[in-house]
Amino acid sequence: MLLYVTYCDFGNIGFWGIKKKVLAQVNAFRKMFGRVYYTYFAWQMAYLMDGEQIIEKRAAVTRKEYNQILCLWAEKYGIGKTYIRYPFADKWFLEILAFQKMRRIKTVVEIPTYPYDKEYPYGRIKVEDAYYREKIKEYVDLMVTYSADREIWGIKCVSLFNGIDIGENKIAVKRRQEKELVMIAVSSMAFWNGYERLIEGMRIYYSRTVSVPVRLKLVGKGPEENYYRMLSEKYKLMKYIEFCGELKGEELDEAYDQSDIAISSLGAYKKGVYAGCPLKGGEYCARGLPMVSGVNDIRFSDNAAFVLKVPNNAEPIDIYGIISFYEKVSSDSDFKEQIRQYAEKYLSWESIMQPIAEYLK
């Protein structure tokens, strides 16, 4: 049996996007291996899950205790292979890797973002991780990342795309209203989203004569939300910028239906990241929405007509450029269907995870 190990708190709304990705990967593995369990760490409890069903839960106040429980479950349930979403390295993380190697459990470690050092600018976590990660090569033979790296910390690395659960994302159905452009950004409102660039661009746009009203929907909650709200109020843009909060299900579908174009990551430069595949880019593609991206999204070639690549820096976003881009893309009557078809062909998790499944067999 395969165990997908995470150190995430799926009880926290800030991890909803990550949970969706993990469950989609679990479903892909299930089609290849049969039963697949996954774990998460929340409310000082360790959870062993099968889909939405709790198989077992145990008290775990510290990461040391959580790792000890993972070892116990590996023995109890006869785990033969694991896929681990990398947290950060410490003594206890190395201990579980050593345990798995001793038990001949095949292990793949996924690094969601690489490089990631700028996510931890200071403190004990950064120091411990920098020391212990250099020892991971003693226990792991294969890493997964979403960058172009072929080797990390002396370990062979497979580069994957962030995929999408196509069935979970309906195509947006809005018919464009003339003389209006509605942008949507769905995120955890973290500093690397960089939406202040878009707000600054709207400030410049509305300081001039406007021919096309432009609005922005910000969906999600997180640490940068108050900053974005402050900027919107400062620039008197609140009637053009809507803070929607967390949306799921039909409410999220409706927000997409009301939108013309989606905004991907605009602040990856803050983490020193210039190529990757942000989670929401796949979702936007499945929704049939053209998108604006500040990072070089490796899922889409330079010829992908539905992706507008903007500089990966702190400059304000050119709203006039977005309008021109959308007018060009939307001139094709079935552009949404074409974007959706791209997602169906290239971005399903089952096809993306196939090389990892082959290694774990």
C-alpha positions as CSV (number, residue, x, y, z in Angstrom):
1,M,0.0,0.0,0.0
2,L,1.1,3.6,-0.7
3,L,1.0,6.2,2.1
4,Y,0.9,9.9,1.1
5,V,2.5,11.8,4.0
6,T,1.9,15.5,4.6
7,Y,2.7,17.8,7.5
8,C,-0.1,20.2,6.6
9,D,-3.0,21.4,8.7
10,F,-5.9,20.6,6.6
11,G,-8.2,22.0,9.2
12,N,-6.9,25.5,8.4
13,I,-8.6,27.3,5.5
14,G,-5.2,28.5,4.3
15,F,-4.4,24.9,3.3
16,W,-7.6,24.3,1.3
17,G,-5.8,24.7,-2.0
18,I,-3.1,22.3,-1.0
19,K,-5.6,19.8,0.3
20,K,-7.3,19.8,-3.1
21,K,-4.0,19.1,-4.8
22,V,-3.1,16.3,-2.4
23,L,-6.5,14.6,-2.8
24,A,-6.2,14.9,-6.6
25,Q,-2.8,13.2,-6.4
26,V,-4.1,10.6,-4.1
27,N,-6.9,9.8,-6.5
28,A,-4.4,9.5,-9.3
29,F,-2.3,7.1,-7.3
30,R,-5.4,5.1,-6.3
31,K,-6.1,4.4,-10.0
32,M,-2.6,3.0,-10.3
33,F,-2.1,1.2,-6.9
34,G,-5.6,0.6,-5.5
35,R,-6.0,1.7,-1.9
36,V,-4.0,4.8,-0.9
37,Y,-4.0,6.4,2.6
38,Y,-2.8,9.9,3.4
39,T,-1.9,11.8,6.6
40,Y,-2.2,15.3,8.0
41,F,-1.2,17.0,11.2
42,A,-3.8,19.4,12.8
43,W,-5.0,20.4,16.3
44,Q,-2.2,18.5,17.9
45,M,-3.5,15.3,16.3
46,A,-2.2,13.0,13.6
47,Y,-4.8,11.9,11.1
48,L,-4.7,8.8,8.8
49,M,-7.2,9.2,6.0
50,D,-8.9,7.3,3.2
51,G,-10.6,10.0,1.1
52,E,-12.7,11.9,3.6
53,Q,-12.9,8.9,6.0
54,I,-10.8,9.0,9.2
55,I,-9.1,5.6,9.5
56,E,-7.3,6.5,12.7
57,K,-6.2,9.5,14.7
58,R,-3.8,9.9,17.6
59,A,-2.6,12.7,19.8
60,A,0.6,14.3,18.5
61,V,1.7,17.5,20.2
62,T,5.1,17.8,18.4
63,R,6.6,16.9,15.1
64,K,8.7,14.2,16.9
65,E,5.5,12.5,18.1
66,Y,3.9,12.9,14.6
67,N,6.8,11.2,13.0
68,Q,6.7,8.4,15.5
69,I,3.1,7.8,14.7
70,L,3.8,7.7,11.0
71,C,6.4,4.9,11.7
72,L,3.8,3.1,13.7
73,W,1.2,3.3,11.0
74,A,3.7,2.2,8.3
75,E,4.2,-1.0,10.3
76,K,0.6,-1.5,11.3
77,Y,-0.8,-1.1,7.7
78,G,2.0,-2.8,5.8
79,I,3.1,0.3,3.9
80,G,5.5,-0.5,1.1
81,K,5.9,2.9,-0.5
82,T,5.5,6.5,0.5
83,Y,5.1,9.8,-1.2
84,I,6.1,12.7,1.1
85,R,5.2,16.3,0.7
86,Y,8.4,18.0,2.0
87,P,7.9,20.1,5.2
88,F,11.4,21.2,6.2
89,A,14.2,19.1,7.4
90,D,15.0,18.4,11.0
91,K,16.3,15.6,13.2
92,W,12.9,13.9,13.3
93,F,12.3,14.1,9.6
94,L,15.6,12.3,9.0
95,E,14.6,9.7,11.5
96,I,11.4,8.7,9.6
97,L,13.5,8.6,6.4
98,A,16.0,6.3,8.1
99,F,13.2,4.1,9.4
100,Q,11.7,3.8,5.9
101,K,15.1,2.9,4.4
102,M,15.7,0.3,7.0
103,R,12.2,-1.2,6.3
104,R,12.9,-1.0,2.5
105,I,10.0,1.3,2.0
106,K,10.3,3.0,-1.4
107,T,10.2,6.8,-0.8
108,V,9.7,9.8,-3.0
109,V,9.9,13.3,-1.6
110,E,8.1,16.2,-3.3
111,I,9.3,19.8,-2.8
112,P,6.3,22.0,-3.7
113,T,8.5,25.1,-4.2
114,Y,12.1,25.2,-5.1
115,P,14.1,27.2,-4.3
116,Y,12.3,28.1,-1.1
117,D,14.8,29.7,1.2
118,K,13.2,33.1,1.0
119,E,10.0,31.7,2.5
120,Y,11.9,31.3,5.7
121,P,14.0,34.5,5.9
122,Y,15.3,33.9,9.4
123,G,15.0,31.8,12.5
124,R,15.5,28.2,13.8
125,I,13.5,26.6,11.0
126,K,15.8,28.0,8.3
127,V,19.0,27.0,10.2
128,E,17.8,23.5,10.9
129,D,16.6,22.9,7.4
130,A,19.8,24.1,5.8
131,Y,21.8,21.7,8.0
132,Y,19.7,18.6,7.8
133,R,18.6,18.7,4.2
134,E,22.1,18.0,3.1
135,K,21.8,14.5,4.8
136,I,18.6,13.5,3.0
137,K,20.6,11.9,0.1
138,E,21.6,9.2,2.5
139,Y,18.0,8.0,2.6
140,V,16.1,9.1,-0.5
141,D,16.9,8.3,-4.2
142,L,14.3,10.4,-5.9
143,M,12.9,13.9,-5.5
144,V,10.0,15.6,-7.2
145,T,9.8,19.3,-7.8
146,Y,8.0,21.8,-10.1
147,S,11.1,23.6,-11.2
148,A,13.5,22.7,-14.0
149,D,16.1,21.3,-11.6
150,R,17.5,17.8,-12.4
151,E,19.3,17.4,-9.1
152,I,18.6,18.8,-5.6
153,W,21.0,18.2,-2.6
154,G,22.8,15.5,-4.6
155,I,19.5,13.6,-5.3
156,K,18.1,12.8,-8.7
157,C,15.1,15.1,-9.3
158,V,12.0,14.6,-11.6
159,S,10.3,17.7,-12.8
160,L,6.5,17.6,-12.8
161,F,3.7,20.0,-13.6
162,N,1.1,21.0,-11.1
163,G,-2.0,19.3,-12.5
164,I,-5.7,19.6,-12.0
165,D,-8.7,17.4,-11.1
166,I,-10.6,18.3,-14.3
167,G,-14.0,17.0,-13.0
168,E,-13.8,19.3,-9.9
169,N,-13.6,22.4,-12.1
170,K,-16.5,23.4,-14.4
171,I,-15.8,25.6,-17.4
172,A,-16.8,29.2,-16.7
173,V,-19.9,30.1,-18.7
174,K,-20.0,33.9,-18.6
175,R,-20.8,35.6,-21.9
176,R,-18.7,38.8,-22.0
177,Q,-20.5,42.0,-21.4
178,E,-19.3,44.8,-23.6
179,K,-17.5,47.7,-22.0
180,E,-16.4,45.7,-19.0
181,L,-13.5,43.4,-18.1
182,V,-13.7,41.4,-14.9
183,M,-10.4,39.8,-13.5
184,I,-10.4,37.1,-10.8
185,A,-7.5,36.0,-8.5
186,V,-8.0,33.0,-6.3
187,S,-5.3,32.4,-3.7
188,S,-4.2,32.2,-0.1
189,M,-3.3,35.9,-0.2
190,A,0.4,35.2,0.5
191,F,3.2,37.7,-0.2
192,W,4.3,35.8,-3.3
193,N,0.9,36.4,-5.0
194,G,2.0,40.0,-5.6
195,Y,-1.4,41.4,-6.2
196,E,-0.2,44.8,-5.1
197,R,1.2,45.1,-8.7
198,L,-2.3,44.7,-10.1
199,I,-3.8,47.2,-7.7
200,E,-1.0,49.7,-8.6
201,G,-1.8,49.1,-12.3
202,M,-5.4,49.8,-11.7
203,R,-4.5,53.0,-9.9
204,I,-2.6,54.2,-12.9
205,Y,-5.3,53.0,-15.3
206,Y,-8.1,54.9,-13.4
207,S,-6.0,58.0,-13.2
208,R,-6.5,58.4,-16.9
209,T,-9.5,58.5,-19.3
210,V,-11.1,55.1,-19.1
211,S,-12.9,53.5,-22.0
212,V,-13.4,50.0,-20.5
213,P,-14.4,49.6,-16.9
214,V,-12.1,47.0,-15.2
215,R,-13.0,45.2,-12.0
216,L,-11.1,42.7,-9.9
217,K,-12.4,39.9,-7.7
218,L,-10.0,38.8,-4.9
219,V,-11.0,35.3,-3.7
220,G,-9.4,33.9,-0.6
221,K,-8.1,35.0,2.8
222,G,-4.6,35.3,4.1
223,P,-1.8,37.5,5.5
224,E,-1.7,40.0,2.6
225,E,-5.4,40.6,2.5
226,N,-5.4,43.6,4.8
227,Y,-2.5,45.1,2.8
228,Y,-4.4,44.8,-0.5
229,R,-7.5,46.3,1.2
230,M,-5.5,49.2,2.5
231,L,-4.1,49.9,-1.0
232,S,-7.5,49.7,-2.6
233,E,-8.9,52.1,0.0
234,K,-5.9,54.5,-0.4
235,Y,-6.3,54.6,-4.1
236,K,-10.1,54.9,-3.9
237,L,-10.6,51.6,-5.9
238,M,-13.0,49.8,-3.6
239,K,-15.9,50.2,-6.0
240,Y,-13.7,48.3,-8.6
241,I,-12.1,45.7,-6.3
242,E,-14.3,43.1,-4.5
243,F,-12.9,41.1,-1.6
244,C,-14.9,37.9,-1.8
245,G,-13.3,35.9,1.1
246,E,-13.1,32.1,0.9
247,L,-15.4,30.6,-1.7
248,K,-16.1,26.9,-2.4
249,G,-18.5,24.9,-4.5
250,E,-21.3,26.7,-6.2
251,E,-20.2,30.1,-4.8
252,L,-16.7,29.7,-6.4
253,D,-18.3,28.5,-9.6
254,E,-20.4,31.6,-9.7
255,A,-17.4,33.9,-9.1
256,Y,-15.6,32.2,-12.1
257,D,-18.8,32.5,-14.2
258,Q,-18.8,36.3,-13.6
259,S,-15.1,36.7,-14.7
260,D,-13.4,37.2,-18.0
261,I,-9.7,36.6,-17.2
262,A,-7.7,35.1,-14.3
263,I,-4.6,36.3,-12.5
264,S,-1.9,33.8,-11.6
265,S,1.2,34.5,-9.4
266,L,2.7,38.0,-9.8
267,G,5.2,38.0,-7.0
268,A,7.3,34.8,-7.4
269,Y,10.4,37.0,-7.7
270,K,10.1,37.6,-4.0
271,K,11.0,34.0,-3.4
272,G,13.7,34.0,-6.0
273,V,11.4,31.8,-8.2
274,Y,11.3,32.5,-12.0
275,A,9.9,29.3,-13.4
276,G,7.3,26.9,-11.9
277,C,3.7,26.0,-12.1
278,P,1.4,27.7,-9.6
279,L,-1.5,25.6,-8.4
280,K,-4.2,28.0,-9.6
281,G,-2.8,28.2,-13.2
282,G,-4.1,24.7,-13.8
283,E,-7.5,25.5,-12.3
284,Y,-7.8,28.6,-14.4
285,C,-7.0,26.6,-17.5
286,A,-9.6,23.9,-16.6
287,R,-12.1,26.8,-16.2
288,G,-11.4,27.9,-19.7
289,L,-10.1,31.3,-18.6
290,P,-7.2,33.1,-20.2
291,M,-4.7,34.2,-17.6
292,V,-2.0,36.6,-16.7
293,S,1.2,35.2,-15.1
294,G,4.4,36.8,-13.7
295,V,6.2,33.5,-13.4
296,N,7.3,31.4,-16.4
297,D,4.7,28.6,-16.0
298,I,6.4,25.6,-17.5
299,R,3.0,23.9,-18.3
300,F,2.4,26.4,-21.1
301,S,4.7,27.0,-24.0
302,D,5.6,30.5,-25.3
303,N,3.1,29.8,-28.0
304,A,0.2,29.4,-25.6
305,A,-2.1,32.2,-26.8
306,F,-4.2,32.2,-23.7
307,V,-1.4,33.1,-21.3
308,L,-0.1,36.7,-21.0
309,K,3.4,36.6,-19.5
310,V,4.3,39.8,-17.6
311,P,7.7,40.7,-16.1
312,N,8.5,38.9,-12.8
313,N,9.3,42.0,-10.8
314,A,7.7,44.7,-8.7
315,E,6.5,46.9,-11.6
316,P,2.8,47.8,-11.8
317,I,0.8,45.6,-14.2
318,D,-0.2,47.3,-17.5
319,I,-4.0,47.1,-17.5
320,Y,-4.1,48.4,-21.1
321,G,-2.0,45.4,-22.0
322,I,-4.4,43.0,-20.3
323,I,-7.4,44.6,-22.1
324,S,-5.7,44.2,-25.5
325,F,-4.7,40.6,-24.7
326,Y,-8.2,39.6,-23.7
327,E,-9.7,41.3,-26.8
328,K,-7.3,39.2,-29.0
329,V,-8.0,35.9,-27.2
330,S,-11.7,36.3,-27.0
331,S,-12.0,37.1,-30.7
332,D,-12.2,33.3,-31.3
333,S,-15.8,32.3,-30.4
334,D,-14.8,29.0,-28.8
335,F,-11.7,30.2,-27.0
336,K,-12.9,28.9,-23.6
337,E,-13.5,25.4,-25.0
338,Q,-10.0,25.4,-26.5
339,I,-8.4,26.4,-23.2
340,R,-10.4,23.7,-21.4
341,Q,-9.3,21.1,-24.0
342,Y,-5.7,22.0,-23.3
343,A,-6.2,21.2,-19.6
344,E,-7.9,17.9,-20.4
345,K,-5.1,16.8,-22.7
346,Y,-2.0,17.9,-20.7
347,L,-2.9,18.7,-17.1
348,S,-4.7,15.6,-15.6
349,W,-2.9,14.4,-12.4
350,E,-3.2,10.7,-13.6
351,S,-0.9,11.4,-16.6
352,I,1.4,13.7,-14.7
353,M,2.0,11.2,-11.8
354,Q,2.7,8.3,-14.2
355,P,6.5,8.5,-14.0
356,I,6.4,8.5,-10.2
357,A,4.1,5.5,-10.2
358,E,6.5,3.7,-12.5
359,Y,9.3,4.3,-10.0
360,L,7.3,3.2,-7.0
361,K,6.1,-0.1,-8.6
